Each structure stands twice: as C-alpha cells, then as structure tokens.
C-alpha cells in the first residue's frame, strides 16, 4: 500500500464522477454504490489508514489537525485534487468550495462524525462553505476538489 495504489483507486472512482454535478443526488449515489460496506470504501479506508500510519498521508500539522494534499488535480484523476485530513474532536478553518467538495468520511473511533455525518460520503455543492468539524472522536476524511479549488475564509 503506497501513494500509487491510492492514486489508482481514486482514479477508478473519479472516472465515475467526471462531469456529474456535485449535489445531494451524487451523495446518495456514492453511498449506494461506494458506501461503507463496499469494496471501494474498504480499499480507500485501508490505504488512508496505512498512509497516515506510514507518514505519506497527513504529513503536515496545524492547529491540532493533521492534513495534506497528496495529489494535485490531474487528467488521470479527472480534474480532482485529493486531500486527506486526520481530525479528533476539532473544528478546522472555515473555507468555501467554488466548485464543490466530495468527502469520504472514515471514522477511526466508533460514532465519530464529520459535520454531523457518519461513515460514508457527503457532497457539498459549488459555492458552499463550512467549518469542517469532527465530533465524537477521531476520523479520517478524504476529500476530492474539482480543479483543486478551495478558498479559506473568515467566518
């Protein structure tokens, strides 16, 4: 398990996401087809857990949050960037998503939630904003940003 394996797994997923609108329907589709009981979810989670443990994911720390952009937007990733955060009962910096954001929530602690959501997928539409918050324990979150677009704001 290494960054190349994670890239290949994400590439297979983003091929199915390319050109689709980022909205509630996409979130429902992701949870139905790639939810916590799926091979995709289990593979991504295993890769992320190993990456954090081995130090090739979440290699930066600020404000009590481990984070890092593992892949910039690329053709093989269908224009998405890939970031992973490791958060434990903490709120991160407020930001907006000019093109939307797709989150894969992978609780490490039973019952941990990201923005009030349990294990699975959560999609933020274009022009949305939030202060990402993990509650009730520790969670890893992989997020896909179309064209890598994110704007940190004050809120």
C-alpha positions as CSV (number, residue, x, y, z in Angstrom):
1,X,0.0,0.0,0.0
2,X,1.5,3.2,-1.2
3,X,0.6,6.6,-2.9
4,X,0.5,4.9,-6.3
5,X,-2.1,2.4,-5.1
6,X,-4.2,5.2,-3.6
7,X,-3.9,7.2,-6.8
8,X,-5.1,4.2,-8.9
9,X,-8.1,3.6,-6.5
10,X,-9.1,7.2,-6.6
11,X,-8.7,7.3,-10.4
12,X,-11.1,4.5,-10.8
13,X,-13.6,6.3,-8.7
14,X,-13.2,9.7,-10.2
15,X,-13.8,8.2,-13.7
16,X,-17.3,7.5,-12.5
17,X,-17.7,11.1,-11.1
18,X,-16.3,13.1,-14.1
19,X,-18.9,15.5,-15.4
20,X,-21.5,14.8,-12.8
21,X,-23.0,17.7,-10.8
22,X,-21.9,17.9,-7.2
23,X,-25.3,17.7,-5.3
24,X,-27.4,15.6,-3.0
25,X,-28.1,13.1,-5.7
26,X,-24.4,12.4,-6.2
27,X,-24.0,11.9,-2.5
28,X,-26.9,9.4,-2.5
29,X,-25.4,7.6,-5.5
30,X,-21.9,7.4,-3.8
31,X,-23.4,6.0,-0.6
32,X,-25.5,3.4,-2.5
33,X,-22.6,2.3,-4.8
34,X,-19.5,3.0,-2.8
35,X,-20.7,3.2,0.8
36,X,-19.1,1.8,4.0
37,X,-19.9,-1.8,3.1
38,X,-18.5,-1.6,-0.4
39,X,-15.1,-2.8,-1.7
40,X,-14.3,0.8,-2.8
41,X,-14.8,2.3,0.7
42,X,-12.9,-0.5,2.4
43,X,-9.9,-0.2,-0.1
44,X,-9.8,3.6,0.3
45,X,-10.0,3.4,4.0
46,X,-7.3,0.8,4.3
47,X,-5.0,2.8,2.0
48,X,-5.6,6.0,4.0
49,X,-5.0,4.3,7.4
50,X,-1.7,2.9,6.2
51,X,-0.7,6.2,4.6
52,X,-1.3,8.0,7.9
53,X,0.5,5.4,9.9
54,X,3.4,5.3,7.5
55,X,3.6,9.1,7.1
56,X,2.9,9.6,3.4
57,X,-0.6,11.0,4.2
58,X,-1.4,13.8,6.5
59,X,2.3,14.8,6.7
60,X,1.5,18.4,7.9
61,X,0.1,19.6,11.3
62,X,-1.5,22.9,12.1
63,X,-4.0,23.8,14.8
64,X,-4.2,20.2,16.0
65,X,-5.2,18.9,12.6
66,X,-3.0,16.5,10.5
67,X,-3.6,17.2,6.8
68,X,-2.0,17.1,3.3
69,X,-2.8,17.3,-0.3
70,X,-1.5,14.0,-1.7
71,X,-2.4,14.7,-5.3
72,X,-2.9,17.9,-7.3
73,X,-5.6,17.9,-10.0
74,X,-4.6,15.8,-12.9
75,X,-6.1,14.2,-16.1
76,X,-5.9,10.7,-14.6
77,X,-7.8,11.9,-11.6
78,X,-10.4,13.5,-13.9
79,X,-9.5,17.0,-12.7
80,X,-9.9,16.3,-9.0
81,X,-7.3,17.0,-6.3
82,X,-7.0,14.6,-3.3
83,X,-6.5,15.7,0.3
84,X,-6.8,13.7,3.5
85,X,-7.2,15.1,7.0
86,X,-6.9,13.4,10.4
87,X,-9.1,15.2,12.9
88,X,-10.1,14.4,16.5
89,X,-12.9,16.4,18.1
90,X,-11.9,19.6,16.4
91,X,-13.1,22.2,14.0
92,X,-10.9,23.2,11.1
93,X,-10.6,26.5,9.3
94,X,-13.7,28.0,7.5
95,X,-13.5,27.6,3.8
96,X,-15.6,27.7,0.6
97,X,-15.8,25.4,-2.3
98,X,-16.1,27.3,-5.6
99,X,-16.6,24.0,-7.5
100,X,-18.0,21.9,-4.6
101,X,-16.3,19.2,-2.5
102,X,-16.8,15.4,-2.2
103,X,-15.9,14.0,1.2
104,X,-15.3,10.4,2.2
105,X,-15.8,10.1,6.0
106,X,-13.9,7.3,7.6
107,X,-14.4,7.3,11.4
108,X,-11.5,5.8,13.4
109,X,-13.5,6.0,16.6
110,X,-16.9,4.4,16.7
111,X,-19.5,7.1,16.3
112,X,-17.2,9.8,15.1
113,X,-18.8,12.2,12.7
114,X,-17.7,14.8,10.2
115,X,-20.0,17.8,10.0
116,X,-22.7,15.7,11.7
117,X,-22.4,12.9,9.1
118,X,-21.4,9.3,9.9
119,X,-19.2,7.0,7.8
120,X,-19.8,7.3,4.1
121,X,-19.9,10.1,1.5
122,X,-21.0,13.7,1.9
123,X,-21.2,16.1,-1.1
124,X,-21.0,19.9,-0.8
125,X,-22.3,21.7,-3.9
126,X,-20.5,24.6,-5.7
127,X,-20.4,27.9,-3.8
128,X,-20.9,26.1,-0.4
129,X,-18.9,26.9,2.7
130,X,-18.3,25.3,6.1
131,X,-16.0,25.0,9.1
132,X,-15.2,21.3,8.9
133,X,-15.8,19.7,12.2
134,X,-15.1,16.2,13.6
135,X,-17.1,15.3,16.7
136,X,-17.4,12.3,18.9
137,X,-13.9,11.0,18.3
138,X,-11.3,10.7,15.6
139,X,-12.0,10.5,11.8
140,X,-10.1,10.5,8.6
141,X,-11.7,12.4,5.8
142,X,-10.6,12.1,2.1
143,X,-11.8,15.0,0.0
144,X,-11.9,15.5,-3.7
145,X,-11.9,19.0,-5.0
146,X,-12.7,19.7,-8.7
147,X,-9.7,21.6,-10.1
148,X,-8.3,21.6,-6.5
149,X,-10.4,24.7,-5.8
150,X,-10.7,25.8,-2.2
151,X,-10.8,29.3,-0.6
152,X,-10.1,29.8,3.0
153,X,-12.3,32.5,4.5
154,X,-13.0,34.2,7.8
155,X,-16.3,33.2,9.4
